[in-house]
């Protein structure tokens, strides 16, 4: 049990003495056609609260859609606790239902719900929830264990003062963070436009142009040829068993390891470390990796050596007519993505099949021009990453400051709020 250092006029009590929890649950007999506003763990964050609500019939909702939610409740995730999905509930509809992955806390009379919500977002509480969670891949804590964690209890007038202070303070901080996130979006749009322009129109703005005959590609330089993808590039076929000794130690790349739109690789491990058992593609050195599922995410990557990729990806050999980096950037363009999205809508699960990929008419500049275009795109990427990294660092500092202010306020460390 944590021991909070609090002002002498304050007390501390286990959460279960300050609130009830999981009071209302939908019965199995609920009308299947009843429309609910469903809140899932992934739709809640510590810094932004409830970010996503899905409207759906109860009959089509996940089996975990069971907890009734009211204004003033506090949602605290008890599964995947590392996500820190905690939120105050405001303006809840009569049909709001939360996942059973949440502990729905309902403050008792004499306890200000806003204060208790802020206290649940303090680092002292959040870190204790994470520490008490059990499991590696899917850490969880029982609701009955969670409500034994001690919470600070100042006098009611102080609770109200702290809640007002944090409402105003975090609103100002959140406003600054949102402006920086909007700037990130604008920078991403600018990067995308510059890359698409370079890869599909060339670097010489005075070059004569000709119609490509393709709506989403538009005009291309008159001296470029236009050839179906399959005539110049080869997609790897034939899967290997990742459990075999010769493949188990190889890096295994899947769509979830690739940052959307940028090609950055994150959290990649070997096939053995990932526990891979189903067939994978062997990617030769020099291949371009492209995710065939959900093409709107633009998951394309390069790896310096031989590796494995999941069955949800294509390992593409650029052949002799394409510079690898040029092909990488072409697959990220608005033009190719528009085509891929259109083709993917023809099937139930958004996916680009081999025939559709092979049929795409791709513009072919000379190899020297491709290298120049690729270098230009790399320069755009370098400048974009430097700018975005700086902004992301600034956002991280603001979020740290926000968290520190919440913790300091609800534990009585701010003199003016005691």
SEDREN-674864 format. One record per residue (C-alpha): residue number from 0; residue in three letters; x, y, z. Coordinates in pm, 1 decimal, padded with zeros to 6 digits. Layout:
REM residues N
ATOM; resi; resn; xx; yy; zz
ATOM; NUM; ALA; X; Y; Z
...
//
This chain:
REM residues 418
ATOM; resi; resn; xx; yy; zz
ATOM; 0; UNK; 00000.0; 00000.0; 00000.0
ATOM; 1; UNK; 00138.9; 00341.2; -00095.4
ATOM; 2; UNK; 00186.0; 00598.5; 00180.3
ATOM; 3; UNK; 00112.6; 00947.8; 00050.0
ATOM; 4; UNK; 00285.4; 01250.8; 00201.7
ATOM; 5; UNK; -00011.7; 01483.6; 00248.5
ATOM; 6; UNK; -00092.8; 01807.6; 00433.3
ATOM; 7; UNK; -00187.7; 01750.4; 00796.1
ATOM; 8; UNK; -00552.8; 01846.7; 00737.6
ATOM; 9; UNK; -00587.8; 01576.7; 00468.6
ATOM; 10; UNK; -00641.4; 01204.6; 00506.6
ATOM; 11; UNK; -00596.8; 00906.1; 00277.6
ATOM; 12; UNK; -00834.6; 00618.1; 00222.6
ATOM; 13; UNK; -00859.6; 00317.5; -00008.4
ATOM; 14; UNK; -01060.6; 00402.0; -00319.1
ATOM; 15; UNK; -01333.5; 00154.3; -00219.6
ATOM; 16; UNK; -01425.8; 00378.7; 00076.0
ATOM; 17; UNK; -01468.2; 00680.9; -00150.4
ATOM; 18; UNK; -01665.7; 00526.4; -00434.6
ATOM; 19; UNK; -01856.5; 00224.6; -00556.3
ATOM; 20; UNK; -01742.5; 00038.6; -00865.6
ATOM; 21; UNK; -01889.8; -00161.9; -01151.9
ATOM; 22; UNK; -02241.9; -00093.5; -01021.9
ATOM; 23; UNK; -02443.6; -00141.5; -01340.9
ATOM; 24; UNK; -02399.4; -00421.1; -01594.1
ATOM; 25; UNK; -02608.9; -00497.1; -01900.7
ATOM; 26; UNK; -02784.1; -00834.8; -01882.6
ATOM; 27; UNK; -02754.3; -01093.4; -02159.0
ATOM; 28; UNK; -03127.0; -01039.4; -02224.7
ATOM; 29; UNK; -03063.1; -00684.1; -02352.2
ATOM; 30; UNK; -03247.3; -00609.2; -02677.1
ATOM; 31; UNK; -03009.6; -00696.7; -02962.0
ATOM; 32; UNK; -03127.9; -00395.9; -03166.2
ATOM; 33; UNK; -03068.6; -00141.3; -02889.8
ATOM; 34; UNK; -02812.0; 00115.8; -03005.4
ATOM; 35; UNK; -02525.1; 00175.9; -02762.3
ATOM; 36; UNK; -02236.5; 00424.4; -02745.9
ATOM; 37; UNK; -01944.9; 00189.9; -02686.5
ATOM; 38; UNK; -01616.7; 00291.9; -02521.9
ATOM; 39; UNK; -01319.5; 00057.6; -02567.9
ATOM; 40; UNK; -00978.9; 00068.0; -02394.5
ATOM; 41; UNK; -00809.1; 00191.3; -02712.5
ATOM; 42; UNK; -01053.1; 00483.5; -02727.0
ATOM; 43; UNK; -00933.0; 00633.5; -02396.9
ATOM; 44; UNK; -00603.4; 00800.1; -02306.9
ATOM; 45; UNK; -00464.9; 00957.4; -01991.0
ATOM; 46; UNK; -00395.8; 01293.5; -02157.3
ATOM; 47; UNK; -00704.5; 01324.3; -02381.5
ATOM; 48; UNK; -00974.7; 01130.4; -02196.6
ATOM; 49; UNK; -01244.7; 00960.8; -02404.5
ATOM; 50; UNK; -01129.7; 01009.4; -02763.3
ATOM; 51; UNK; -01347.2; 00763.3; -02950.5
ATOM; 52; UNK; -01705.8; 00640.7; -02903.4
ATOM; 53; UNK; -01856.5; 00387.5; -03144.4
ATOM; 54; UNK; -02231.2; 00375.7; -03208.4
ATOM; 55; UNK; -02352.5; 00021.0; -03272.7
ATOM; 56; UNK; -02639.5; -00221.2; -03204.4
ATOM; 57; UNK; -02591.0; -00420.9; -02885.5
ATOM; 58; UNK; -02618.8; -00743.0; -03086.3
ATOM; 59; UNK; -02312.1; -00650.4; -03291.6
ATOM; 60; UNK; -02107.1; -00515.2; -03001.6
ATOM; 61; UNK; -01816.0; -00711.7; -02851.2
ATOM; 62; UNK; -01909.3; -00943.8; -02565.0
ATOM; 63; UNK; -01711.3; -00714.6; -02332.2
ATOM; 64; UNK; -01952.0; -00423.6; -02395.8
ATOM; 65; UNK; -02133.9; -00452.7; -02063.7
ATOM; 66; UNK; -02058.6; -00174.5; -01814.1
ATOM; 67; UNK; -02314.4; 00107.2; -01787.6
ATOM; 68; UNK; -02163.6; 00455.1; -01756.9
ATOM; 69; UNK; -02307.0; 00779.1; -01613.0
ATOM; 70; UNK; -02194.5; 01140.5; -01583.4
ATOM; 71; UNK; -01937.7; 01177.4; -01305.7
ATOM; 72; UNK; -01809.2; 00821.3; -01335.3
ATOM; 73; UNK; -01438.6; 00753.2; -01376.1
ATOM; 74; UNK; -01309.2; 00493.4; -01620.2
ATOM; 75; UNK; -00991.6; 00313.7; -01511.7
ATOM; 76; UNK; -00853.4; 00037.9; -01733.7
ATOM; 77; UNK; -00780.9; -00288.9; -01556.7
ATOM; 78; UNK; -00633.1; -00462.3; -01863.7
ATOM; 79; UNK; -00333.6; -00351.2; -02068.4
ATOM; 80; UNK; -00272.2; -00110.8; -01781.6
ATOM; 81; UNK; 00049.0; 00014.0; -01946.7
ATOM; 82; UNK; -00182.3; 00210.7; -02181.6
ATOM; 83; UNK; -00293.7; 00420.1; -01881.8
ATOM; 84; UNK; -00648.4; 00451.7; -02015.1
ATOM; 85; UNK; -00816.2; 00664.5; -01746.0
ATOM; 86; UNK; -01083.3; 00930.1; -01796.5
ATOM; 87; UNK; -01349.4; 01140.3; -01628.4
ATOM; 88; UNK; -01689.5; 01086.6; -01787.4
ATOM; 89; UNK; -01869.2; 01404.5; -01890.3
ATOM; 90; UNK; -02191.6; 01445.2; -02088.1
ATOM; 91; UNK; -02248.2; 01071.1; -02110.8
ATOM; 92; UNK; -02539.3; 00965.7; -02328.6
ATOM; 93; UNK; -02807.0; 00741.6; -02171.7
ATOM; 94; UNK; -02670.2; 00465.6; -02395.8
ATOM; 95; UNK; -02301.1; 00485.1; -02301.1
ATOM; 96; UNK; -02151.6; 00142.4; -02232.7
ATOM; 97; UNK; -01788.6; 00070.7; -02145.6
ATOM; 98; UNK; -01579.2; -00240.0; -02192.5
ATOM; 99; UNK; -01547.9; -00481.6; -01902.9
ATOM; 100; UNK; -01177.0; -00398.3; -01932.0
ATOM; 101; UNK; -01261.1; -00085.0; -01733.0
ATOM; 102; UNK; -01333.0; -00046.5; -01365.6
ATOM; 103; UNK; -01619.9; 00205.4; -01366.1
ATOM; 104; UNK; -01580.4; 00408.2; -01047.2
ATOM; 105; UNK; -01877.8; 00605.9; -00912.6
ATOM; 106; UNK; -01779.9; 00858.7; -00638.1
ATOM; 107; UNK; -01980.8; 00846.2; -00317.5
ATOM; 108; UNK; -02170.7; 01136.7; -00165.0
ATOM; 109; UNK; -01935.3; 01391.4; -00011.2
ATOM; 110; UNK; -01658.9; 01319.0; -00264.5
ATOM; 111; UNK; -01618.4; 01551.8; -00560.9
ATOM; 112; UNK; -01616.2; 01340.8; -00875.8
ATOM; 113; UNK; -01386.1; 01581.1; -01063.4
ATOM; 114; UNK; -01129.0; 01575.8; -00784.6
ATOM; 115; UNK; -01139.3; 01197.5; -00757.5
ATOM; 116; UNK; -01100.4; 01173.0; -01135.3
ATOM; 117; UNK; -00791.6; 01393.0; -01126.6
ATOM; 118; UNK; -00654.0; 01191.0; -00835.1
ATOM; 119; UNK; -00695.3; 00877.1; -01045.8
ATOM; 120; UNK; -00481.7; 01040.8; -01316.4
ATOM; 121; UNK; -00200.6; 01132.1; -01076.4
ATOM; 122; UNK; 00126.7; 00948.3; -01124.7
ATOM; 123; UNK; 00110.2; 00818.3; -00767.7
ATOM; 124; UNK; -00210.4; 00628.4; -00849.0
ATOM; 125; UNK; -00132.5; 00530.1; -01209.2
ATOM; 126; UNK; 00208.9; 00385.4; -01124.7
ATOM; 127; UNK; 00051.8; 00182.5; -00843.2
ATOM; 128; UNK; -00208.3; 00037.9; -01082.6
ATOM; 129; UNK; 00067.3; -00063.6; -01324.1
ATOM; 130; UNK; 00279.1; -00207.0; -01041.9
ATOM; 131; UNK; -00006.2; -00427.2; -00919.2
ATOM; 132; UNK; -00083.5; -00562.4; -01265.8
ATOM; 133; UNK; -00002.4; -00925.1; -01341.6
ATOM; 134; UNK; 00104.3; -01068.2; -01677.8
ATOM; 135; UNK; 00363.6; -00978.7; -01940.4
ATOM; 136; UNK; 00192.7; -00953.3; -02279.1
ATOM; 137; UNK; -00150.7; -00857.8; -02139.5
ATOM; 138; UNK; -00099.1; -00714.6; -01789.9
ATOM; 139; UNK; -00416.3; -00681.1; -01582.8
ATOM; 140; UNK; -00532.1; -00604.4; -01231.3
ATOM; 141; UNK; -00854.7; -00715.6; -01061.9
ATOM; 142; UNK; -01100.3; -00436.4; -00989.5
ATOM; 143; UNK; -01122.1; -00560.6; -00629.3
ATOM; 144; UNK; -00744.7; -00510.3; -00599.7
ATOM; 145; UNK; -00746.4; -00173.2; -00775.4
ATOM; 146; UNK; -00994.6; -00018.8; -00531.2
ATOM; 147; UNK; -00766.6; -00098.4; -00235.5
ATOM; 148; UNK; -00517.7; 00164.6; -00357.5
ATOM; 149; UNK; -00513.9; 00465.5; -00125.4
ATOM; 150; UNK; -00632.0; 00804.1; -00249.9
ATOM; 151; UNK; -00573.7; 01151.8; -00101.4
ATOM; 152; UNK; -00879.0; 01297.9; 00074.1
ATOM; 153; UNK; -00865.7; 01673.4; 00136.9
ATOM; 154; UNK; -01166.3; 01862.4; 00282.1
ATOM; 155; UNK; -01450.7; 01899.4; 00029.3
ATOM; 156; UNK; -01391.0; 02272.0; -00027.0
ATOM; 157; UNK; -01026.6; 02194.6; -00109.8
ATOM; 158; UNK; -01134.3; 01914.8; -00345.1
ATOM; 159; UNK; -01351.4; 02162.4; -00534.2
ATOM; 160; UNK; -01071.5; 02420.7; -00548.7
ATOM; 161; UNK; -00821.3; 02165.4; -00678.6
ATOM; 162; UNK; -01065.9; 02036.3; -00940.8
ATOM; 163; UNK; -01129.7; 02390.8; -01069.5
ATOM; 164; UNK; -00758.2; 02465.0; -01078.9
ATOM; 165; UNK; -00678.0; 02149.5; -01275.6
ATOM; 166; UNK; -00971.4; 02198.2; -01513.0
ATOM; 167; UNK; -00832.1; 02541.0; -01606.0
ATOM; 168; UNK; -00461.7; 02451.3; -01593.4
ATOM; 169; UNK; -00487.2; 02139.0; -01806.4
ATOM; 170; UNK; -00717.7; 02315.4; -02054.7
ATOM; 171; UNK; -00441.2; 02570.1; -02121.5
ATOM; 172; UNK; -00175.8; 02299.7; -02151.6
ATOM; 173; UNK; -00399.4; 02085.1; -02372.0
ATOM; 174; UNK; -00458.8; 02386.5; -02598.3
ATOM; 175; UNK; -00083.8; 02427.6; -02649.2
ATOM; 176; UNK; -00042.7; 02055.9; -02716.0
ATOM; 177; UNK; -00327.0; 02055.8; -02968.2
ATOM; 178; UNK; -00170.0; 02345.4; -03160.8
ATOM; 179; UNK; 00156.3; 02152.9; -03181.2
ATOM; 180; UNK; -00026.3; 01840.7; -03301.0
ATOM; 181; UNK; -00196.5; 02049.0; -03570.3
ATOM; 182; UNK; 00147.2; 02172.0; -03675.7
ATOM; 183; UNK; 00265.2; 01810.9; -03700.4
ATOM; 184; UNK; -00031.0; 01736.4; -03928.0
ATOM; 185; UNK; 00054.4; 02031.7; -04152.9
ATOM; 186; UNK; 00419.3; 01926.8; -04171.8
ATOM; 187; UNK; 00314.0; 01571.9; -04263.3
ATOM; 188; UNK; 00086.7; 01705.4; -04538.6
ATOM; 189; UNK; 00368.6; 01923.1; -04674.1
ATOM; 190; UNK; 00611.0; 01629.2; -04674.1
ATOM; 191; UNK; 00357.8; 01410.9; -04851.9
ATOM; 192; UNK; 00290.8; 01675.6; -05117.3
ATOM; 193; UNK; 00662.9; 01734.8; -05183.1
ATOM; 194; UNK; 00735.9; 01363.1; -05218.1
ATOM; 195; UNK; 00436.1; 01298.2; -05442.7
ATOM; 196; UNK; 00528.9; 01596.4; -05662.1
ATOM; 197; UNK; 00891.6; 01484.8; -05699.3
ATOM; 198; UNK; 00818.5; 01117.0; -05764.1
ATOM; 199; UNK; 00533.1; 01164.0; -06012.3
ATOM; 200; UNK; 00631.7; 01492.2; -06183.6
ATOM; 201; UNK; 01010.7; 01499.1; -06157.2
ATOM; 202; UNK; 01236.1; 01773.9; -06024.9
ATOM; 203; UNK; 01242.1; 01991.7; -06336.9
ATOM; 204; UNK; 00932.7; 02210.1; -06316.5
ATOM; 205; UNK; 00994.4; 02330.5; -06673.1
ATOM; 206; UNK; 00998.9; 01981.8; -06826.5
ATOM; 207; UNK; 00735.0; 01919.7; -07097.5
ATOM; 208; UNK; 00446.9; 01709.3; -06966.5
ATOM; 209; UNK; 00207.2; 01456.9; -07117.7
ATOM; 210; UNK; -00119.7; 01304.1; -06995.6
ATOM; 211; UNK; -00070.1; 00970.3; -06823.0
ATOM; 212; UNK; -00427.1; 00870.0; -06897.4
ATOM; 213; UNK; -00469.3; 00780.2; -06530.0
ATOM; 214; UNK; -00692.9; 01003.5; -06319.8
ATOM; 215; UNK; -00502.0; 00969.8; -05991.8
ATOM; 216; UNK; -00162.2; 01012.5; -06158.4
ATOM; 217; UNK; -00234.5; 01306.3; -06388.7
ATOM; 218; UNK; 00036.2; 01446.1; -06617.3
ATOM; 219; UNK; 00387.9; 01302.9; -06612.7
ATOM; 220; UNK; 00709.5; 01425.7; -06779.2
ATOM; 221; UNK; 00692.8; 01366.9; -07153.9
ATOM; 222; UNK; 01021.6; 01172.7; -07160.0
ATOM; 223; UNK; 00906.6; 00917.7; -06897.8
ATOM; 224; UNK; 00762.8; 00583.1; -06997.7
ATOM; 225; UNK; 00461.6; 00424.2; -06828.8
ATOM; 226; UNK; 00479.7; 00048.0; -06773.3
ATOM; 227; UNK; 00265.2; -00200.5; -06573.7
ATOM; 228; UNK; 00425.7; -00276.5; -06239.3
ATOM; 229; UNK; 00452.0; -00651.5; -06306.3
ATOM; 230; UNK; 00663.3; -00598.2; -06619.2
ATOM; 231; UNK; 00953.0; -00454.6; -06421.0
ATOM; 232; UNK; 00911.5; -00561.7; -06055.2
ATOM; 233; UNK; 00881.8; -00907.3; -05905.5
ATOM; 234; UNK; 00686.1; -00991.4; -05591.3
ATOM; 235; UNK; 00839.6; -01265.1; -05377.9
ATOM; 236; UNK; 00636.4; -01588.3; -05367.2
ATOM; 237; UNK; 00669.5; -01910.0; -05171.5
ATOM; 238; UNK; 00671.1; -01904.6; -04792.8
ATOM; 239; UNK; 00925.0; -02044.8; -04548.0
ATOM; 240; UNK; 00881.1; -02191.7; -04200.6
ATOM; 241; UNK; 01008.2; -01932.0; -03947.8
ATOM; 242; UNK; 01074.0; -02209.4; -03694.5
ATOM; 243; UNK; 01349.8; -02358.8; -03909.0
ATOM; 244; UNK; 01697.8; -02283.6; -03768.4
ATOM; 245; UNK; 01809.5; -02097.4; -04081.6
ATOM; 246; UNK; 01517.4; -01852.5; -04051.0
ATOM; 247; UNK; 01440.9; -01833.1; -03676.5
ATOM; 248; UNK; 01717.2; -01581.2; -03604.7
ATOM; 249; UNK; 01621.3; -01354.9; -03895.5
ATOM; 250; UNK; 01449.2; -01022.8; -03839.2
ATOM; 251; UNK; 01073.0; -01055.2; -03894.5
ATOM; 252; UNK; 00896.0; -00742.1; -04019.3
ATOM; 253; UNK; 00516.3; -00704.7; -04003.6
ATOM; 254; UNK; 00291.7; -00402.6; -04076.0
ATOM; 255; UNK; 00272.3; -00314.1; -03705.5
ATOM; 256; UNK; 00651.7; -00264.3; -03704.3
ATOM; 257; UNK; 00631.9; 00013.4; -03965.3
ATOM; 258; UNK; 00539.4; 00373.3; -03891.6
ATOM; 259; UNK; 00259.4; 00490.0; -04117.8
ATOM; 260; UNK; 00362.8; 00711.8; -04412.5
ATOM; 261; UNK; 00731.0; 00739.2; -04313.5
ATOM; 262; UNK; 00874.1; 00387.9; -04339.8
ATOM; 263; UNK; 01042.3; 00403.6; -04000.6
ATOM; 264; UNK; 01090.6; 00059.4; -03845.7
ATOM; 265; UNK; 01003.8; 00022.8; -03477.3
ATOM; 266; UNK; 01019.4; -00260.2; -03223.4
ATOM; 267; UNK; 01145.9; -00521.5; -03468.0
ATOM; 268; UNK; 01267.9; -00858.7; -03337.6
ATOM; 269; UNK; 01363.3; -01197.0; -03477.6
ATOM; 270; UNK; 01109.9; -01459.6; -03583.3
ATOM; 271; UNK; 01204.3; -01669.2; -03280.9
ATOM; 272; UNK; 01167.0; -01377.5; -03038.0
ATOM; 273; UNK; 00822.3; -01304.8; -03181.2
ATOM; 274; UNK; 00716.5; -01668.2; -03150.5
ATOM; 275; UNK; 00635.7; -01691.4; -03522.6
ATOM; 276; UNK; 00490.0; -02023.8; -03634.8
ATOM; 277; UNK; 00302.5; -01957.3; -03960.9
ATOM; 278; UNK; 00460.5; -01919.9; -04304.5
ATOM; 279; UNK; 00657.7; -01601.7; -04386.1
ATOM; 280; UNK; 00814.5; -01458.5; -04698.4
ATOM; 281; UNK; 01190.9; -01455.3; -04735.4
ATOM; 282; UNK; 01291.5; -01103.1; -04837.3
ATOM; 283; UNK; 01613.9; -01078.3; -05035.4
ATOM; 284; UNK; 01857.3; -00795.6; -04975.6
ATOM; 285; UNK; 01744.9; -00491.2; -05172.5
ATOM; 286; UNK; 01372.7; -00566.5; -05156.0
ATOM; 287; UNK; 01105.7; -00305.6; -05082.9
ATOM; 288; UNK; 00851.3; -00420.8; -04824.0
ATOM; 289; UNK; 00489.7; -00313.8; -04877.4
ATOM; 290; UNK; 00189.3; -00389.2; -04655.4
ATOM; 291; UNK; -00096.6; -00514.4; -04869.7
ATOM; 292; UNK; -00359.1; -00467.6; -04596.8
ATOM; 293; UNK; -00525.0; -00132.0; -04521.4
ATOM; 294; UNK; -00328.2; 00058.6; -04790.6
ATOM; 295; UNK; -00447.9; 00393.4; -04655.9
ATOM; 296; UNK; -00190.8; 00352.0; -04377.3
ATOM; 297; UNK; 00096.0; 00364.4; -04631.0
ATOM; 298; UNK; 00314.8; 00104.5; -04463.8
ATOM; 299; UNK; 00630.0; 00073.4; -04675.7
ATOM; 300; UNK; 00979.3; -00006.9; -04548.5
ATOM; 301; UNK; 01337.7; -00075.7; -04646.6
ATOM; 302; UNK; 01575.8; -00309.3; -04467.2
ATOM; 303; UNK; 01947.6; -00324.1; -04534.3
ATOM; 304; UNK; 01985.2; -00703.1; -04543.1
ATOM; 305; UNK; 01798.9; -01028.2; -04583.3
ATOM; 306; UNK; 01495.2; -01068.5; -04356.1
ATOM; 307; UNK; 01151.2; -01223.7; -04324.7
ATOM; 308; UNK; 00820.5; -01044.1; -04366.6
ATOM; 309; UNK; 00469.6; -01142.7; -04264.6
ATOM; 310; UNK; 00217.6; -01286.5; -04508.1
ATOM; 311; UNK; 00039.9; -00948.9; -04489.5
ATOM; 312; UNK; 00326.2; -00789.1; -04681.4
ATOM; 313; UNK; 00481.8; -00804.7; -05025.8
ATOM; 314; UNK; 00858.1; -00829.5; -05068.8
ATOM; 315; UNK; 00916.1; -00649.4; -05398.0
ATOM; 316; UNK; 01232.1; -00688.9; -05607.8
ATOM; 317; UNK; 01277.9; -00352.5; -05789.9
ATOM; 318; UNK; 01451.4; -00522.8; -06082.0
ATOM; 319; UNK; 01699.9; -00348.7; -06310.8
ATOM; 320; UNK; 01474.5; -00060.4; -06416.0
ATOM; 321; UNK; 01409.4; 00084.9; -06071.9
ATOM; 322; UNK; 01623.7; 00239.3; -05803.5
ATOM; 323; UNK; 01512.0; 00086.4; -05477.0
ATOM; 324; UNK; 01469.9; 00419.3; -05295.8
ATOM; 325; UNK; 01268.8; 00566.7; -05582.8
ATOM; 326; UNK; 01029.5; 00269.8; -05573.9
ATOM; 327; UNK; 01002.0; 00306.0; -05194.7
ATOM; 328; UNK; 00893.6; 00668.5; -05226.3
ATOM; 329; UNK; 00661.8; 00595.4; -05518.4
ATOM; 330; UNK; 00467.3; 00346.2; -05305.0
ATOM; 331; UNK; 00417.6; 00624.6; -05049.1
ATOM; 332; UNK; 00270.6; 00873.1; -05297.3
ATOM; 333; UNK; -00087.2; 00996.3; -05302.3
ATOM; 334; UNK; -00114.3; 00862.9; -05657.8
ATOM; 335; UNK; -00032.2; 00502.1; -05576.2
ATOM; 336; UNK; -00227.5; 00511.2; -05248.1
ATOM; 337; UNK; -00540.4; 00635.2; -05430.2
ATOM; 338; UNK; -00515.7; 00340.8; -05667.3
ATOM; 339; UNK; -00443.6; 00092.2; -05386.2
ATOM; 340; UNK; -00737.4; 00216.8; -05179.1
ATOM; 341; UNK; -00973.7; 00189.6; -05474.4
ATOM; 342; UNK; -00861.9; -00166.2; -05549.0
ATOM; 343; UNK; -00875.3; -00271.2; -05183.3
ATOM; 344; UNK; -01242.6; -00173.6; -05158.7
ATOM; 345; UNK; -01329.5; -00455.2; -05397.8
ATOM; 346; UNK; -01277.4; -00712.8; -05119.1
ATOM; 347; UNK; -01420.5; -00752.8; -04766.7
ATOM; 348; UNK; -01089.5; -00687.8; -04589.7
ATOM; 349; UNK; -00912.9; -00382.5; -04740.1
ATOM; 350; UNK; -00623.2; -00547.2; -04922.8
ATOM; 351; UNK; -00427.3; -00502.5; -05245.5
ATOM; 352; UNK; -00394.8; -00837.5; -05423.7
ATOM; 353; UNK; -00105.7; -00934.5; -05648.3
ATOM; 354; UNK; -00299.3; -00887.8; -05970.8
ATOM; 355; UNK; -00401.7; -00533.4; -05876.6
ATOM; 356; UNK; -00045.9; -00445.8; -05776.1
ATOM; 357; UNK; 00094.4; -00593.5; -06093.9
ATOM; 358; UNK; -00151.1; -00405.6; -06315.6
ATOM; 359; UNK; -00062.0; -00061.7; -06180.9
ATOM; 360; UNK; 00103.3; 00146.1; -06456.5
ATOM; 361; UNK; 00410.3; 00297.9; -06295.2
ATOM; 362; UNK; 00608.0; 00588.0; -06447.4
ATOM; 363; UNK; 00970.7; 00503.9; -06525.3
ATOM; 364; UNK; 01227.1; 00788.3; -06531.6
ATOM; 365; UNK; 01588.3; 00708.7; -06620.3
ATOM; 366; UNK; 01794.1; 00551.2; -06343.4
ATOM; 367; UNK; 01997.1; 00871.5; -06299.2
ATOM; 368; UNK; 01678.8; 01076.1; -06264.2
ATOM; 369; UNK; 01538.0; 00822.8; -06018.4
ATOM; 370; UNK; 01850.2; 00862.1; -05803.5
ATOM; 371; UNK; 01816.5; 01240.8; -05808.4
ATOM; 372; UNK; 01448.7; 01217.9; -05713.9
ATOM; 373; UNK; 01525.2; 00970.9; -05432.5
ATOM; 374; UNK; 01797.7; 01200.6; -05294.5
ATOM; 375; UNK; 01556.5; 01495.1; -05305.3
ATOM; 376; UNK; 01294.6; 01291.7; -05116.1
ATOM; 377; UNK; 01555.5; 01188.2; -04860.1
ATOM; 378; UNK; 01640.6; 01555.4; -04803.3
ATOM; 379; UNK; 01269.1; 01629.0; -04752.8
ATOM; 380; UNK; 01253.3; 01339.1; -04506.1
ATOM; 381; UNK; 01559.4; 01461.6; -04317.0
ATOM; 382; UNK; 01416.7; 01811.3; -04273.8
ATOM; 383; UNK; 01074.1; 01672.8; -04182.9
ATOM; 384; UNK; 01212.0; 01439.1; -03917.2
ATOM; 385; UNK; 01423.9; 01713.4; -03760.6
ATOM; 386; UNK; 01122.3; 01943.4; -03736.1
ATOM; 387; UNK; 00879.4; 01677.9; -03613.6
ATOM; 388; UNK; 01123.4; 01537.4; -03357.9
ATOM; 389; UNK; 01162.9; 01886.2; -03212.2
ATOM; 390; UNK; 00785.8; 01936.1; -03190.3
ATOM; 391; UNK; 00730.0; 01588.4; -03044.1
ATOM; 392; UNK; 00992.6; 01660.1; -02778.1
ATOM; 393; UNK; 00806.8; 01980.6; -02694.2
ATOM; 394; UNK; 00476.8; 01788.4; -02668.6
ATOM; 395; UNK; 00642.0; 01529.6; -02441.7
ATOM; 396; UNK; 00768.0; 01804.8; -02210.2
ATOM; 397; UNK; 00422.9; 01963.7; -02194.7
ATOM; 398; UNK; 00264.7; 01625.8; -02115.1
ATOM; 399; UNK; 00522.3; 01568.5; -01839.9
ATOM; 400; UNK; 00445.3; 01912.7; -01698.8
ATOM; 401; UNK; 00071.4; 01838.3; -01715.2
ATOM; 402; UNK; 00120.8; 01511.6; -01527.3
ATOM; 403; UNK; 00341.3; 01679.9; -01266.7
ATOM; 404; UNK; 00082.2; 01953.5; -01206.8
ATOM; 405; UNK; -00194.8; 01695.9; -01156.0
ATOM; 406; UNK; 00012.8; 01491.8; -00910.7
ATOM; 407; UNK; 00129.4; 01799.7; -00719.2
ATOM; 408; UNK; -00223.4; 01941.9; -00693.5
ATOM; 409; UNK; -00402.3; 01628.3; -00572.9
ATOM; 410; UNK; -00130.8; 01545.0; -00317.1
ATOM; 411; UNK; -00123.6; 01893.5; -00163.2
ATOM; 412; UNK; 00218.9; 01995.4; -00291.4
ATOM; 413; UNK; 00090.3; 02328.0; -00425.2
ATOM; 414; UNK; 00075.5; 02569.4; -00133.6
ATOM; 415; UNK; -00204.7; 02782.7; -00280.3
ATOM; 416; UNK; -00436.9; 02481.4; -00303.1
ATOM; 417; UNK; -00402.4; 02337.5; 00045.0
//
